[in-house]
Amino acid sequence: MSYTIASNLKQAIKILKESDGKAQVIAGATDLFLENLPSELVDVSAVPEILGITRGKDFLSIGAGVTHAEAAASSVIRSEAEALSEACRIVGSPQVRNMGTLGGNVINAAPAADAAVALVALGAKAVLTDLYGSSREAFVVDLYGGYNRSSVDSSAEILMRFLLKPAQRGEGSAFLRFAPRAALALPLVNAAARIRVEQSLIKEARIVIAPAKPAPTRLLETEKLLLGAKPGLDLWQKVKSTASSEIEVRGSMLRCSEEYRCHLVGVLARRVSQQAVVRAMEAE
């Protein structure tokens, strides 16, 4: 097996082309298994083109090679995409956060990957480049190809960056997870929300939970319930009950029952929505 650290995008693409599909792109490699490894690994963690966080006029650009620790510490992400900052702050352990990347969190395609759940709630798009210089954009949720399976061929495409709308006036976002331990534990449920409030009424809402389906899943009925509503105790009780019954979740003898996970979906959907609304009202 060969392992190459690419110093720039051109070199990474050259290696992938010459490998004829046998090489695979990696970055932090915190989820790399020793079984079934490809014959060639191309480490792109030092490629400048996939690094950095930029606040543009209409969008926030976050390099796929940005680590969880960098995202969590970024004042730009904290102010413009707080849900992502909160998600990255609790991924794995300090060692994992210092090595693992946002791009890897998405490409690994775990159904409840914390950063991916936040990115989907924030409506983020991914920008990918193929071996011939052509780029394409896709919503993060569309990069999932099944349980723990990405639709991105890491021998033929490189995930470059994520694009998302920065928080506007009257917008707030939040992320929560429930797990057996504070670190190094898969969540029983995690949830993220992005909400816009105008004149004390909810005008836009995106609520995402996982794990339920192969990809982070929007609670569309719960979102409809929020639109045009005035925040209050009655609304939050309805959010909890609607979210709990809206989608099917899987139970497990090793982790938790279906009934308990449904309960957690309702609780976290309510709490994350409330937190996003509080932040939105503070930003009005």
C-alpha positions in Angstrom: 0.0 0.0 0.0 1.2 3.5 -0.8 0.4 6.7 1.1 1.0 10.2 -0.3 0.5 13.6 1.3 -0.6 15.9 -1.5 0.8 19.4 -1.3 -1.8 20.9 -3.7 -4.9 20.1 -5.6 -3.1 19.6 -8.9 -0.9 16.9 -7.3 -3.8 15.1 -5.7 -5.7 15.0 -9.0 -2.6 13.7 -10.8 -2.2 10.8 -8.4 -5.8 9.9 -8.6 -5.7 9.9 -12.4 -2.6 7.8 -12.5 -4.0 5.2 -10.1 -6.9 4.3 -12.4 -9.5 4.1 -9.7 -7.3 2.3 -7.1 -6.5 5.4 -5.0 -8.8 7.0 -2.4 -8.8 10.4 -0.9 -8.5 10.8 2.8 -8.0 13.8 5.2 -8.1 13.3 9.0 -8.5 9.5 8.6 -10.1 9.2 12.0 -12.7 6.7 10.6 -10.2 4.8 8.4 -10.4 1.0 8.9 -7.5 -1.3 8.4 -9.7 -3.8 6.6 -10.4 -3.4 2.9 -8.0 -0.5 2.5 -7.4 0.7 -1.1 -3.9 0.1 -2.5 -3.2 3.8 -2.5 -4.2 6.6 -0.1 -4.0 10.3 -1.1 -3.9 12.5 2.0 -5.4 16.0 1.1 -5.4 17.4 4.6 -2.6 19.9 3.6 -4.1 20.9 0.2 -4.6 24.7 0.5 -7.6 24.7 -1.8 -9.7 22.8 0.7 -8.8 24.8 3.8 -10.0 28.0 5.3 -13.2 29.8 6.3 -14.4 32.8 4.3 -17.3 35.1 4.9 -18.5 36.4 1.5 -21.3 38.9 0.9 -24.0 36.2 0.3 -22.4 33.0 1.6 -20.1 31.4 4.1 -17.5 29.2 2.5 -16.0 26.5 4.7 -13.2 24.3 3.4 -13.8 20.5 3.5 -10.4 20.1 5.2 -11.3 22.4 8.1 -11.1 20.3 11.3 -13.8 20.1 13.9 -11.6 22.0 16.3 -11.0 24.8 13.8 -14.7 25.1 13.1 -15.6 25.1 16.8 -13.1 27.8 17.5 -14.0 30.0 14.5 -15.7 33.3 15.5 -17.2 33.5 12.0 -18.9 30.1 12.3 -19.9 30.8 15.9 -21.7 34.0 14.8 -23.0 33.0 11.4 -23.7 29.2 11.8 -23.9 28.5 15.5 -25.4 25.1 15.1 -22.3 23.9 13.3 -20.0 25.4 16.0 -22.0 23.5 18.7 -21.9 20.3 16.7 -18.2 20.4 16.1 -17.5 21.3 19.7 -18.7 17.8 20.9 -17.5 15.5 18.1 -15.5 12.5 19.4 -12.7 13.7 21.7 -10.1 16.5 21.5 -7.7 14.2 19.5 -10.5 13.4 17.0 -11.6 17.1 16.8 -8.0 18.1 16.0 -7.6 15.6 13.2 -11.1 14.9 11.8 -12.5 17.2 9.1 -15.9 18.4 8.1 -15.5 16.8 4.7 -14.6 13.5 6.2 -17.6 13.7 8.6 -19.9 14.0 5.6 -18.2 11.5 3.2 -18.0 8.9 6.0 -21.9 9.0 5.7 -22.7 7.9 9.2 -26.5 8.6 9.7 -25.9 10.7 12.8 -22.7 12.4 12.1 -22.9 15.6 14.2 -21.4 18.1 11.8 -23.4 16.7 8.9 -26.6 17.0 10.8 -25.9 20.7 11.5 -24.9 21.3 7.9 -28.1 19.8 6.6 -30.1 22.0 9.0 -28.3 25.0 7.8 -29.1 24.1 4.2 -25.4 23.7 3.2 -24.3 22.8 -0.3 -21.1 20.9 -1.0 -18.7 21.8 -3.9 -16.9 18.9 -5.5 -14.2 18.8 -8.2 -13.6 15.8 -10.5 -10.3 14.7 -12.1 -10.9 16.8 -15.1 -11.4 20.1 -13.4 -15.2 20.2 -13.6 -17.1 21.3 -10.4 -20.5 20.5 -9.2 -22.7 21.5 -6.3 -25.0 19.3 -4.3 -26.9 19.6 -1.1 -25.1 17.8 1.8 -28.1 15.5 2.3 -27.8 14.3 -1.3 -24.3 13.0 -0.7 -25.7 10.1 1.2 -26.1 6.9 -0.8 -27.3 4.6 2.0 -26.5 3.6 5.6 -22.8 4.4 6.1 -22.4 4.7 2.3 -21.6 7.9 0.5 -22.7 8.7 -3.1 -19.3 10.4 -3.7 -16.6 8.2 -5.3 -13.5 9.2 -3.4 -11.3 7.9 -6.2 -12.8 10.2 -8.7 -14.0 13.4 -6.9 -12.6 15.6 -4.2 -14.9 17.4 -1.8 -13.7 21.0 -1.8 -15.9 23.2 0.4 -19.3 23.8 1.9 -21.4 26.8 1.1 -24.2 28.1 3.3 -26.1 31.3 3.9 -24.8 33.2 6.9 -27.3 34.0 9.6 -29.5 36.9 8.7 -31.3 39.4 10.9 -33.9 37.5 13.0 -32.3 34.1 12.4 -30.9 31.6 14.9 -29.6 28.0 14.8 -28.8 25.4 17.4 -27.6 21.8 17.8 -28.2 19.2 20.5 -27.4 15.6 21.0 -28.2 12.9 23.5 -25.7 10.1 24.1 -24.7 7.7 26.9 -21.5 9.6 27.5 -20.2 13.1 27.0 -17.5 12.0 24.6 -16.6 9.1 22.3 -20.2 7.9 22.1 -22.6 7.6 19.2 -25.7 9.7 19.8 -29.0 8.0 20.5 -30.5 11.1 18.8 -29.1 14.4 17.7 -31.0 17.4 16.3 -30.3 20.8 14.7 -32.5 23.7 13.8 -32.4 26.9 11.8 -35.3 29.3 12.4 -36.1 32.8 11.3 -38.4 35.1 13.3 -40.1 38.3 12.2 -42.3 40.4 14.4 -42.4 37.6 17.0 -43.7 35.1 14.4 -41.8 32.1 13.0 -41.4 32.7 9.3 -38.9 29.9 8.3 -37.9 26.7 10.0 -35.6 23.8 9.3 -35.4 21.0 11.8 -33.2 18.0 11.3 -32.8 14.8 13.4 -30.8 11.7 13.2 -30.5 8.7 13.2 -33.8 7.8 11.5 -33.0 7.2 7.8 -29.7 6.8 6.1 -29.2 10.5 6.0 -30.0 13.3 8.4 -33.8 13.8 8.2 -35.9 16.9 8.1 -39.1 17.0 10.2 -41.3 18.5 7.6 -44.6 18.2 9.5 -43.0 19.8 12.5 -41.6 22.6 10.4 -45.1 23.3 9.0 -46.5 23.5 12.5 -44.0 26.2 13.3 -44.6 28.4 10.3 -46.6 31.5 11.2 -46.8 30.5 14.8 -46.0 32.6 17.9 -43.6 30.9 20.2 -45.1 29.7 23.5 -45.6 26.7 25.8 -48.6 25.3 23.8 -46.5 25.5 20.6 -43.5 23.7 22.1 -45.8 20.9 23.5 -47.2 20.4 19.9 -43.6 20.4 18.5 -42.7 17.6 20.9 -45.7 15.4 20.1 -45.6 16.0 16.3 -41.8 15.3 16.1 -42.2 12.2 18.2 -44.8 10.7 15.8 -43.7 12.2 12.5 -41.1 9.6 11.4 -40.2 6.0 12.1 -37.0 5.3 14.0 -35.2 2.1 14.7 -34.8 0.5 18.1 -31.9 -1.6 19.3 -31.4 -4.0 22.2 -27.8 -2.7 22.6 -28.7 1.0 22.5 -32.3 1.9 23.1 -35.8 0.9 22.3 -37.9 2.4 19.4 -40.2 4.0 21.9 -37.4 5.7 23.9 -35.8 7.0 20.7 -39.2 8.4 19.5 -39.5 10.2 22.9 -36.0 11.6 22.5 -36.8 12.9 19.0 -39.6 14.9 20.4 -37.7 16.2 23.4 -34.7 17.3 21.3 -36.8 18.7 18.5 -38.6 20.9 21.0 -35.4 22.0 22.8 -33.4 22.7 19.7 -36.3 24.7 18.2 -36.7 26.7 21.4 -33.0 27.5 21.5 -32.9 28.6 17.8 -36.0 30.8 18.4 -34.4 32.5 21.4 -31.3 33.2 19.3 -33.4 34.4 16.4 -35.3 36.9 18.6 -32.0 38.2 20.1 -30.9 38.9 16.5 -34.1 40.6 15.4 
